[in-house]
Amino acid sequence: MMGFFLGIDIGSLTGKAVIIDDDATIKAQQIIYVKKLPIHTVNALMEDVLPKVGIEDISEVTYCVGTGYGRRKIPLANETISEITCHGTGAHHVLPSVRTVIDIGGQDCKVIRLDAKGNLKNFIMNEKCAAGTGRYLEIMAKTLNLTLDELGTLSLKAKAPLSLASKCSIYARLEVMQLISDGLKKPEIAAAINRAMAERVINLAEKVGIEEDVAVSGGVAKNIGVVTNMERIIGIKFKKFPIDPQIIGALGAALIAKRAYQKLYKEEKN
């Protein structure tokens, strides 16, 4: 009988689920905005993703690993693993050449260094401030009355990009409000926001060293403005994941679930 291995990644802004089979092929995936409680997010994910593989109940899943900001509140998970390990595992699986993974989540930013076998060499995380996270971009987009996608694409139209002096997201928002009041155009302001974000992330990455190939995971990977600025700052063209970069952590969790079950099965057999 075919096994189904489930990875659930509950972040601060979105919940992700990936189901793989015995061959580690992705059979189903889902991304939703988080609900008020993590369990509600998990239930909503299961309602969407389980029918895609033809099963109705979580008991039919062979093994499940939870990860992310809310991983300790996933009652159906057989075990929980840190998002650093899961993002590294998922990234190496779909892009074996990757050595530096930049994961920008809703409330933190992580830079992960991998060796040729996908093992963790080093990492650094910034979670003390909203600056340099998806939350920062969300705040700025709302201030400009833009969607997150618009914040990225609009910034590429800037003819004379500005610079934001404020490092703190609260003061940066006030600075942006002043720029709006001064009549500056949205593309220029959007470019300044994305540039500031890129600078903070690269400053963090340089503390652990940046080794090619470099790839960006998480929802912010879809913001072309931030990604383009990061590439310009360090002079490296990033590699693109062959799958949605937002499910890399959930995929890693599913892969770890598969390995954990295989190890358990071998132990029971012996």
Secondary structure, DSSP 8 states (H G I E B T S, - for coil): ----EEEEEE-SSEEEEEEE-TT--EEEEEEEE--SSHHHHHHHHHHHHGGGGT--SGGGSSEEEEESTTGGG-TT-SEE--HHHHHHHHHHHH-TT--EEEEE-SS-EEEEEE-TTS-EEEEEEE-SSSTTSHHHHHHHHHHTT--HHHHHHHHTT-SS-------SHHHHHHHHHHHHHTT--HHHHHHHHHHHHHHHHHHHHTTT---SSEEEESGGGG-HHHHHHHHHHHT---B--SS-GGGHHHHHHHHHHHHHHHHHHHHHH-
